[in-house]
């Protein structure tokens, strides 16, 4: 079998194999690129509420838990304290609550995982364990193979030797420009 034919077969089959993974990596890469514009892993919810019982500044854990139960939210109490402005700050799982005891008003901020996007980002960052890390390394090697083998698939004036090398060089120069410009 000729080398070009073998490359075409492997390029095609590996290309099919990694197509789905590349889509997941591409989408999560877009979300991670914009992590300074919004939180790609979590939605932040802010809810204002009114409490129906008086609460003094020296409220104990039991009193705070009773107020949390009246919120109709399934919140998990961690701890609380009185800040220097006279507000009660309560730490809950995935968020915090600030209560104005004199006004009987409060604000709850909590995080909720973005379904599917959170998991895709964990895969992209390779933070779920060593098996996935090796799987993602194999995918990277396959991507490199598909990229390099694709260079040699076409012959003639539109092939790599006459036409394609310009685009390949441009593909190297663009990221190098950003590395040099922003480092």
Buried (B, 14 or more C-beta within 10 A) or exposed (E): EEEEEEBBEBBEEBBEEBEEBBEBBEBBBEBBEEEEEEEBBBBEEEEEBEBEEEBEEEBEEEBBBBBBEEBEBEBEBEEBEBEEEEBBBBEBEEBBBBBBBEEBEBBBBBBEEBEEBBBBBBBBEBEEEEEEEEBBEEBEEBBEBBEEBBBBBBEEEEBBEEEBEEEBEEEEEEEEEEEEEEE
